[in-house]
């Protein structure tokens, strides 16, 4: 019998990545294009992709920037429809968009609370729901949520962010069970601190950076966005066809300590 080896390419697939303009979203979009997918890039400002669309087309893949402010349900719905109108399908959804306004629990404002939940939970659910409907009709799909190690461990000053990322982990499990019969897998990637524009300010403090490196107990290095993109690519590839409802922690050993 001829062996069927694991395949990590996603040639011919159509992906939608939210929060794609920079950091993890940008790396994930480029990794998917490099692996053969056409990539729609969800942007809070569709006119400012930082040159990402050009990099994707430079790889020989098609792309579509879509206006997708995750706090505006109408934009989410329209963005998904725009992708379907352009490509005819959506095979991969990566829910990357998220915010993390840090503050001590006793000082969290209602505005910060509402906005964090609006982006990290409501926006993620609405995007997943809209794309899920497309994937159910297709009888196939791969969804990856970008969570955080903050959903697994407590980070002082990040109580609301931690709460939302823990919730995303359980939403992942619920949807994996509900949509599995449609050949839709739903997984969660939970990174540690990664060097991105969003973490640059915190990591510019030498004492904070040293503490983070120490807590990344096994490897003692801060991650690169492509470390996370590799995990996402695995989970949407044929090699992970039997993996669903799982949280893949990309933390260099922080949470096993």
Secondary structure, 3 states (H helix, E strand, C coil): CCCCCCCCCCCCCEEEECCCCCHHHHHHHHHHHHCCCEEEEEECCCCCCCCHHHHHHHCCCCEEEEECCCCCHHHHHHHHHHHHHHHCCCCEEEECCCCCCCCCHHHCCHHHHHHHHHHHHHHHHHHHHHHHHHHHHHCCEEEEEECCHHHCCCCCCCHHHHHHHHHHHHHHHHHHHHHHHHCEEEEEEEECCECCCCCHHHHCCHHHHHHHHHHCCCCCCCECHHHHHHHHHHHHCHHHCCCCCCEEEECCCHHHC
